[in-house]
Amino acid sequence: MNQDLRIFINKIEEKFPETVEYFEDEISAKYEITAVLKELEKKGSPLVIFKNIKNYKMPVISNVLASRQRIAMSLGLDNEREFLELYSKYIGRRIEPEIVKNGIFETNYYDEKTVDLTKTLPIITHFNCDGGPYITAGVVIARDPDSGIHTCGLHRLQLKERNKLGISLHSRKRMWEFHRRAEEKGKSLPAAIAIGVHPIVTIGSLAFLPYNDSKYDLIGGLLGEPLQVVKCKNIDVLVPAWTEIIIEGEILNEVREPEGPFSEFTNYVTGRSTRNVFKVKALHHRDNALYHSINPALSADHNTIMAFHRECDIFSTLLRTVPNVKAIHVPISGCGIFTCYISIKKTAEGEPLQAIFTTLAEDHCIKAVVVVDDDIDIFDEQEVLWAISTRVQGDKDIIITPQNMGMGDMLDPSTDELYRSSKIGIDATKPLSGFPQKVEVDDRIRKRILPIVQKIYGQQQ
Ligand SMILES: Cc1cc2nc3c(=O)[nH]c(=O)nc-3n(C[C@H](O)[C@H](O)[C@H](O)COP(=O)(O)O)c2cc1C
């Protein structure tokens, strides 16, 4: 598979040209790009290339993975429906990276003295409530100070000075832990930022895996071949060779500074942050580099990819505990992370609770799980609410855990000052017997009348 983002964009243009927009007019990186992307959300969030950014040479690309169709395509899947089963298989594969001599980003180089992020990169200021310009599609890469394995993930980066970025590790996963381990040894954590990577690198970077497994091996498994990586010039970190822009530096030891506020995926402005500082040592970029930015706040660009990951993770875990899982939906109404709908063909009473606890254990950010029967389309929230309205009695079908026992998402504004969260599970399934029959048109009759209705009212019936 080609590991170049540009080849992926070409493929989308060939296959789904109606989903790619070129924005030719001059536009400012301050507020205007985000305003355009917000408007385009109403048109299904096409992939947009802004070619003419005021005061900058680099074009900006956004909405790369803002649709399930594009996520499926990047993984080589024709059909979004294949997600759950195939992705669960791919995510278990491990292929070690291949170290190559050169990266495409190596053509232009700025060292510690000459680097100036304020001038070189069109870093976007998204909303007027934000604390400043933010890099939102920076895949931050570092090694575990103990085992040496690589991790990578998306972390928001606030532009502070020509060679300084604020960084928040609020998801409290591996990067947070690796930085903690470095600080325990009295050291900063050497780290690189890759901007403009192949979508599989972005997708793989968001996967959960054991703390001693390399994310590069997992990304290789998703690619079906070794990820090609290059050694950084100034730090002992490997970075994807096919990257548009690489920033080298370190997350400082014992330094905390104000960071934010920022318009987060919850659709609230937040000042919550781990307040870390990234000191820049060098910048490399490809000729005519594409600057990738993910549209922040509650957006298809930010939230779809998180939702997709959780659905696949939960599906593969539930396969081991619940016999007939039909579908999983982590809806955008739950910010693509807090809420999960599960439909099952129930075969024993108690199965829904099994599914609820297994799902809550999957990720500390999940706080509400609703289990419904397989006659409910969980991608239609009206149907989910109907099942809750007609199949649930609050005192026996809802389980609520105490807030002081649960770890929550730091960015959920309803968590307490220690970021703790209560968890809710709703069993909206019918009892196995003795429940009224659902009103439905007989399938044979529907098939017979359908051609007649279509003739009168058109194909959409
Ligand atoms: C668009 C986007 C932005 C994100 N920003 C942050 C962030 O600023 N801080 C953070 O801790 N996690 C953020 N996340 C979640 C992490 O990228 C994710 O938890 C990842 O697995 C962390 O990698 P790690 O295990 O190497 O820490 C973001 C996710 C997405 C999709």
The ligand as an SDF file (V2000), in Angstrom:
LIG
                    3D

 31 33  0  0  0  0  0  0  0  0999 V2000
   -8.7450   15.0450   16.7170 C   0  0  0  0  0  0  0  0  0  0  0  0
   -8.2720   14.4720   18.0120 C   0  0  0  0  0  0  0  0  0  0  0  0
   -7.6220   15.2760   18.9380 C   0  0  0  0  0  0  0  0  0  0  0  0
   -7.1690   14.7710   20.1340 C   0  0  0  0  0  0  0  0  0  0  0  0
   -6.5470   15.5900   21.0190 N   0  0  0  0  0  0  0  0  0  0  0  0
   -6.0740   15.1100   22.1810 C   0  0  0  0  0  0  0  0  0  0  0  0
   -5.3730   15.9610   23.0870 C   0  0  0  0  0  0  0  0  0  0  0  0
   -5.2230   17.1680   22.8840 O   0  0  0  0  0  0  0  0  0  0  0  0
   -4.8890   15.4030   24.2180 N   0  0  0  0  0  0  0  0  0  0  0  0
   -5.0600   14.0830   24.5230 C   0  0  0  0  0  0  0  0  0  0  0  0
   -4.5930   13.6310   25.5700 O   0  0  0  0  0  0  0  0  0  0  0  0
   -5.7210   13.2470   23.6730 N   0  0  0  0  0  0  0  0  0  0  0  0
   -6.2210   13.7400   22.5200 C   0  0  0  0  0  0  0  0  0  0  0  0
   -6.8940   12.9080   21.6480 N   0  0  0  0  0  0  0  0  0  0  0  0
   -7.0160   11.4750   21.9680 C   0  0  0  0  0  0  0  0  0  0  0  0
   -5.6910   10.7570   21.7750 C   0  0  0  0  0  0  0  0  0  0  0  0
   -5.1390   11.0560   20.5030 O   0  0  0  0  0  0  0  0  0  0  0  0
   -5.8480    9.2400   21.8860 C   0  0  0  0  0  0  0  0  0  0  0  0
   -6.3340    8.9270   23.1870 O   0  0  0  0  0  0  0  0  0  0  0  0
   -4.5590    8.5060   21.6320 C   0  0  0  0  0  0  0  0  0  0  0  0
   -4.8140    7.1260   21.6630 O   0  0  0  0  0  0  0  0  0  0  0  0
   -3.5090    8.8540   22.6620 C   0  0  0  0  0  0  0  0  0  0  0  0
   -2.2940    8.2650   22.2890 O   0  0  0  0  0  0  0  0  0  0  0  0
   -1.2970    7.6930   23.3820 P   0  0  0  0  0  0  0  0  0  0  0  0
   -1.8580    6.3730   23.7890 O   0  0  0  0  0  0  0  0  0  0  0  0
    0.0230    7.6060   22.7020 O   0  0  0  0  0  0  0  0  0  0  0  0
   -1.2960    8.6630   24.5230 O   0  0  0  0  0  0  0  0  0  0  0  0
   -7.3790   13.4090   20.4440 C   0  0  0  0  0  0  0  0  0  0  0  0
   -8.0530   12.6000   19.5320 C   0  0  0  0  0  0  0  0  0  0  0  0
   -8.5140   13.1160   18.3360 C   0  0  0  0  0  0  0  0  0  0  0  0
   -9.2450   12.2240   17.3730 C   0  0  0  0  0  0  0  0  0  0  0  0
  1  2  1  0
  2  3  1  0
  2 30  2  0
  3  4  2  0
  4  5  1  0
  4 28  1  0
  5  6  2  0
  6  7  1  0
  6 13  1  0
  7  8  2  0
  7  9  1  0
  9 10  1  0
 10 11  2  0
 10 12  1  0
 12 13  2  0
 13 14  1  0
 14 15  1  0
 14 28  1  0
 15 16  1  0
 16 17  1  0
 16 18  1  0
 18 19  1  0
 18 20  1  0
 20 21  1  0
 20 22  1  0
 22 23  1  0
 23 24  1  0
 24 25  2  0
 24 26  1  0
 24 27  1  0
 28 29  2  0
 29 30  1  0
 30 31  1  0
M  END
$$$$
